Structures are given as structure tokens and as C-alpha cells.
Amino acid sequence: MARQKVMSEELKMEIAKELGVYDVVTKYGWGEVKSRDCGNIVRKAIEMAERALKEKQ
């Protein structure tokens, strides 16, 4: 079963830069990012999406 892409690479990289894990991603790939950091990336993306929805209302 193929995975569905939900976040664009650009968004993931932008958030990775904000959270300080961009260097790990560029040197070693997403597989080496700690689970906690991945969770923080998802949390940040959700916050951004919720904020965008509120602004549209």
C-alpha cells in the first residue's frame, strides 16, 4: 500500500529549519530524524493549518 503525501517537501523543510533539524535532514535524510522531532514537525504543521483556517473564517 503506497503512502499518501500530505505535506509538501517545501513545507517540511521550512519547519525543519525552524525547529533546528534541517542539518540532519540534509546530511542523513528523514530516516535519521528523531521521533520526537518528527512529532514536533507534525504538530507545527497542524498549528499552521489551523491558523490558516481561522484566518479564512
Secondary structure, 3 states (H helix, E strand, C coil): CCCCCCCCHHHHHHHHHHHCCHHHHHHHCHHHCCHHHHHHHHHHHHHHHHHHHHHHC
